[in-house]
Amino acid sequence: MNVRIELNIRRATLADRSEWLRMRRGLWPEDDLETLEHDMDKLLADPLTPVFVLERTDGKLGAFIETGTRKYADGSLSSPVGYIEGWYVNDDLRGQGIGKL
């Protein structure tokens, strides 16, 4: 049985802060709240470190991916290199290929 999932993937905004923070806490539970929020502020302020979110039909978020560039990365032959800094999908959406998309 194929289930069609409508995805609204867009760039994160300041309005996404609480939902994005909720997911960041799920991905990095050992980090303190102040560090997580500080990192979010830096990401939102830098156009070269886009964060993309999956917005559900009810307006809440279901996933995010934080991207950026690094001077080098293991296995890369070029510089700079695109890099995934963080990737999270809510438990109820896992196993559906959303992260892959």
ABEGO torsion letter per residue (X at the ends): XBBBBBBBBBBBBAAAAAAAAAAAAAABAABBAAAAAAAAAAAAABAABBBBBBBBAAGBBABBBBBBBBABBBGBABOBBBBBABBBBBAAABGAGAAAX
